[in-house]
Amino acid sequence: MGLLAMIIVTGGAVRLTGSGLGCSDWPTCEQDQFVPEANFHGWIEFGNRLLTVIVSVAVILAVLGSMARNPRRSDLVRLSWGLVAGVVAQIVLGGIVVLSHLNPWLVLGHFALSMVLVGNAVVLRHRSGDHLRATRPSVPVPSEQLRSMATAITLFSVVVLTTGTFVTGSGPHAGSRDDPIPRLPFRPSDIARVHGTTVVLFLVMVAALALAVRRDPTGERLRPRMQALGAIVVLQAGIGWTQYFTGVPELLVGLHLAGATALWATVVSLWLGAREHVPVPEGAPA
């Protein structure tokens, strides 16, 4: 999961440094050479491609591990193969993004697929620990109200992430400083307001769930995850508003991208904890 998060951040670095067309061809860097010449943008893009190779090896190892497990569990095998399929799709889509001259809709799809992969990895990690949680002392199963609120937050986080990608796709960091790159057909200020509104609503939803988890005796197992989510969403909102009012500097945009990845992983983990029926001991993360 760490490698998946890393490649999302390095992919953002490719765009933020204007290196999206540092390698203008695919799968080679240029038509007649596999590696780039000695230039900054070419090696930034090529380095991101090399990291994809490492991620590919990691997901293959996940498949081998799930198949070697005794007893073998079909759900873990399916989830690990899901990672392989997702990485292959990312590689193909990444090539299409380059060949399309960084079409913003395809770039948005590239990010969305990355979020699907992160969610898959979180579920795989959670499911692989089922046998450990089954031996722990009992903690109450979250109530129906908490499960419903956690599900609502998970669904609405998709809206927040989507509007955030629209802001990015409409903004100044197109991925190349030397070539004219099309942007999404939205006014950056307008779509930023829409995104900001979804963030405020999301903050309210998180605060409401945090209060419910604190008051509900069945929310014990969710408290560590709610604390993590609360910290991430407040920090993420602060970074987002700061970057908007400071002219979207590259460093803050990169931090915001990393924060979005952490937020999504934490939301999925919270949702899994709310749906879980395996007993968990006091103070132990689910």
Wavefront OBJ file of the C-alpha trace (Angstrom):
o trace
v 0.000 0.000 0.000
v 2.919 2.302 0.736
v 4.284 1.813 -2.779
v 0.888 2.620 -4.285
v 0.733 5.821 -2.263
v 4.294 6.665 -3.299
v 3.593 6.276 -7.001
v 0.569 8.575 -6.682
v 2.808 11.234 -5.146
v 5.579 10.755 -7.721
v 2.965 10.902 -10.475
v 1.890 14.227 -9.028
v 5.520 15.340 -9.011
v 5.710 14.577 -12.728
v 2.826 16.958 -13.349
v 3.916 19.637 -10.882
v 7.449 19.831 -12.284
v 6.116 20.104 -15.831
v 7.640 16.718 -16.710
v 4.510 15.046 -18.057
v 5.980 14.973 -21.556
v 9.573 14.469 -20.403
v 9.178 11.171 -22.224
v 6.957 11.885 -25.202
v 6.475 8.269 -26.268
v 5.403 5.004 -24.663
v 6.550 2.369 -23.746
v 9.894 3.831 -24.813
v 10.871 7.295 -23.620
v 11.329 8.541 -27.176
v 10.735 6.816 -30.492
v 14.315 5.586 -30.828
v 15.460 5.248 -27.201
v 14.244 3.493 -24.082
v 15.865 5.801 -21.512
v 15.808 9.609 -21.603
v 18.698 11.873 -22.397
v 20.404 13.697 -19.551
v 17.621 16.168 -18.811
v 15.626 16.827 -15.660
v 12.094 16.388 -17.009
v 12.896 13.187 -18.868
v 14.329 11.502 -15.795
v 11.450 12.636 -13.568
v 8.963 10.971 -15.923
v 11.173 7.929 -16.494
v 11.744 7.547 -12.749
v 8.001 7.376 -12.228
v 7.816 4.633 -14.846
v 10.579 2.684 -13.089
v 8.665 2.917 -9.814
v 5.737 1.294 -11.622
v 7.978 -1.729 -12.219
v 8.646 -1.986 -8.471
v 4.914 -1.725 -7.745
v 4.275 -4.468 -10.314
v 6.713 -6.789 -8.549
v 5.060 -6.017 -5.197
v 1.552 -6.893 -6.395
v 2.806 -10.116 -7.990
v 4.334 -11.039 -4.628
v 0.946 -10.304 -3.031
v -0.675 -12.800 -5.404
v 1.962 -15.436 -4.657
v 1.541 -14.853 -0.930
v -2.234 -15.202 -1.069
v -1.999 -18.393 -3.125
v 0.653 -19.918 -0.856
v -1.400 -19.242 2.268
v -2.627 -22.327 4.109
v -5.550 -22.531 4.207
v -5.983 -20.601 0.984
v -8.704 -17.944 1.051
v -10.435 -17.134 -2.204
v -11.233 -13.553 -1.127
v -7.543 -12.751 -0.574
v -6.615 -14.328 -3.912
v -9.279 -12.252 -5.701
v -8.175 -9.041 -3.993
v -4.504 -9.613 -4.807
v -5.341 -10.365 -8.442
v -7.393 -7.177 -8.389
v -4.196 -5.281 -7.615
v -2.454 -6.919 -10.571
v -5.329 -6.039 -12.908
v -5.361 -2.484 -11.588
v -1.629 -1.979 -12.067
v -1.800 -3.358 -15.613
v -4.686 -0.993 -16.337
v -2.662 1.878 -14.871
v 0.306 1.089 -17.100
v -1.873 1.004 -20.214
v -3.812 4.128 -19.227
v -0.568 5.916 -18.389
v 0.706 5.214 -21.884
v -2.535 6.500 -23.391
v -2.257 9.658 -21.257
v 1.195 10.371 -22.704
v 0.147 9.579 -26.273
v -2.952 11.803 -25.865
v -0.705 14.732 -24.930
v -1.902 14.701 -21.291
v -5.626 14.842 -21.977
v -7.023 16.146 -18.655
v -9.955 13.714 -18.592
v -7.567 10.793 -18.987
v -5.294 12.227 -16.294
v -8.348 12.407 -14.019
v -9.121 8.763 -14.822
v -5.510 7.840 -14.064
v -5.866 9.340 -10.581
v -9.273 7.722 -10.017
v -7.849 4.303 -10.868
v -5.036 4.951 -8.393
v -7.625 5.566 -5.678
v -9.344 2.282 -6.582
v -6.006 0.507 -6.190
v -5.395 2.115 -2.799
v -8.863 1.069 -1.654
v -8.221 -2.472 -2.887
v -4.940 -2.588 -0.957
v -6.607 -1.355 2.248
v -9.298 -4.036 1.966
v -6.677 -6.728 1.272
v -4.625 -5.678 4.280
v -7.720 -5.628 6.485
v -9.034 -8.999 5.316
v -5.636 -10.651 5.711
v -5.807 -9.912 9.451
v -9.194 -11.561 10.031
v -7.648 -14.634 11.671
v -5.807 -12.443 14.190
v -8.869 -10.415 15.149
v -10.922 -13.586 15.660
v -8.776 -14.565 18.678
v -9.130 -11.236 20.504
v -11.502 -10.432 23.374
v -14.920 -9.089 22.481
v -15.713 -5.471 21.707
v -19.268 -4.442 20.732
v -20.100 -4.408 17.033
v -20.771 -0.828 15.793
v -24.448 0.074 15.816
v -26.537 0.412 12.676
v -26.436 4.203 13.040
v -22.626 4.241 13.095
v -22.444 1.876 10.130
v -24.812 4.079 8.135
v -22.885 7.249 8.980
v -19.566 5.615 8.068
v -21.019 4.473 4.749
v -22.338 7.977 4.035
v -18.914 9.483 4.754
v -17.254 6.940 2.466
v -19.627 7.707 -0.403
v -19.360 11.466 0.062
v -15.561 11.291 0.190
v -15.747 10.151 -3.440
v -17.578 13.398 -4.242
v -14.917 15.416 -2.409
v -12.081 13.663 -4.248
v -13.834 14.038 -7.603
v -14.408 17.770 -7.236
v -10.809 18.084 -6.075
v -9.539 16.460 -9.268
v -11.737 18.850 -11.265
v -10.016 21.759 -9.530
v -6.605 20.317 -10.347
v -7.587 19.566 -13.939
v -8.751 23.156 -14.401
v -5.766 24.774 -12.705
v -2.330 25.900 -13.823
v -0.334 22.682 -13.315
v -1.026 20.978 -16.632
v 2.028 18.707 -16.650
v 4.185 20.458 -19.248
v 5.599 23.978 -19.320
v 6.752 23.891 -22.924
v 3.702 22.454 -24.673
v 0.099 23.741 -24.772
v -1.927 21.277 -22.678
v -5.752 21.405 -22.670
v -7.511 21.886 -19.341
v -10.944 20.873 -18.097
v -13.751 23.235 -19.224
v -14.354 24.794 -15.812
v -13.423 28.178 -14.406
v -10.878 27.390 -11.676
v -12.479 29.822 -9.222
v -15.958 28.351 -9.747
v -14.983 24.703 -9.413
v -12.791 25.582 -6.423
v -15.879 26.997 -4.689
v -17.792 23.801 -5.449
v -14.943 21.729 -4.042
v -14.700 23.973 -0.994
v -18.414 23.499 -0.346
v -18.077 19.710 -0.486
v -15.140 19.916 1.925
v -17.190 21.930 4.436
v -20.019 19.390 4.218
v -17.516 16.574 4.650
v -16.067 18.253 7.742
v -19.563 18.477 9.221
v -20.184 14.795 8.496
v -16.876 13.775 10.073
v -17.584 15.894 13.156
v -21.051 14.343 13.482
v -19.663 10.814 13.250
v -16.881 11.626 15.713
v -19.473 12.833 18.221
v -21.638 9.758 17.619
v -18.661 7.423 18.042
v -17.753 9.122 21.308
v -21.280 8.857 22.719
v -22.188 5.406 21.400
v -20.787 2.505 23.496
v -20.550 0.407 20.332
v -18.187 2.929 18.726
v -15.149 1.848 20.733
v -13.342 0.101 17.899
v -13.861 3.083 15.567
v -12.344 5.718 17.852
v -8.683 5.352 16.772
v -9.694 5.550 13.128
v -11.938 8.539 13.746
v -9.064 10.334 15.472
v -6.837 9.651 12.470
v -9.525 10.769 10.014
v -10.263 13.926 11.987
v -6.598 14.926 12.013
v -6.139 14.205 8.313
v -9.266 16.016 7.140
v -8.501 19.149 9.173
v -4.909 19.217 7.919
v -6.045 18.524 4.364
v -8.617 21.326 4.467
v -5.991 23.709 5.828
v -3.552 22.844 3.052
v -6.268 23.190 0.424
v -7.390 26.626 1.504
v -3.798 27.808 1.968
v -2.799 26.739 -1.533
v -5.874 28.441 -3.016
v -5.059 31.786 -1.409
v -1.318 31.568 -2.150
v -1.538 30.874 -5.876
v -1.412 27.041 -5.740
v 2.355 26.605 -5.200
v 3.721 23.230 -6.323
v 4.816 22.078 -2.860
v 1.386 22.599 -1.310
v -0.324 20.927 -4.268
v 1.930 17.913 -3.782
v 1.159 17.794 -0.063
v -2.551 18.081 -0.846
v -2.273 15.108 -3.206
v -0.517 13.041 -0.537
v -3.186 14.085 1.953
v -5.965 13.016 -0.410
v -4.397 9.569 -0.649
v -4.097 9.280 3.132
v -7.658 10.516 3.591
v -9.080 7.938 1.182
v -7.144 5.081 2.778
v -8.346 6.134 6.236
v -11.966 6.484 5.114
v -11.923 2.984 3.605
v -10.359 1.618 6.797
v -13.072 3.322 8.866
v -15.793 1.852 6.649
v -14.312 -1.631 7.015
v -14.164 -1.245 10.783
v -17.796 -0.156 10.910
v -18.907 -3.200 8.901
v -16.758 -5.678 10.782
v -18.359 -8.363 12.919
v -15.176 -9.936 14.308
v -14.519 -9.036 17.985
v -11.622 -6.708 18.686
v -10.016 -6.034 22.094
v -9.828 -2.703 23.832
v -7.107 -0.452 22.483
v -6.269 -2.740 19.557
v -6.616 -1.394 16.011
v -9.129 -3.328 13.937
l 1 2 3 4 5 6 7 8 9 10 11 12 13 14 15 16 17 18 19 20 21 22 23 24 25 26 27 28 29 30 31 32 33 34 35 36 37 38 39 40 41 42 43 44 45 46 47 48 49 50 51 52 53 54 55 56 57 58 59 60 61 62 63 64 65 66 67 68 69 70 71 72 73 74 75 76 77 78 79 80 81 82 83 84 85 86 87 88 89 90 91 92 93 94 95 96 97 98 99 100 101 102 103 104 105 106 107 108 109 110 111 112 113 114 115 116 117 118 119 120 121 122 123 124 125 126 127 128 129 130 131 132 133 134 135 136 137 138 139 140 141 142 143 144 145 146 147 148 149 150 151 152 153 154 155 156 157 158 159 160 161 162 163 164 165 166 167 168 169 170 171 172 173 174 175 176 177 178 179 180 181 182 183 184 185 186 187 188 189 190 191 192 193 194 195 196 197 198 199 200 201 202 203 204 205 206 207 208 209 210 211 212 213 214 215 216 217 218 219 220 221 222 223 224 225 226 227 228 229 230 231 232 233 234 235 236 237 238 239 240 241 242 243 244 245 246 247 248 249 250 251 252 253 254 255 256 257 258 259 260 261 262 263 264 265 266 267 268 269 270 271 272 273 274 275 276 277 278 279 280 281 282 283 284 285 286
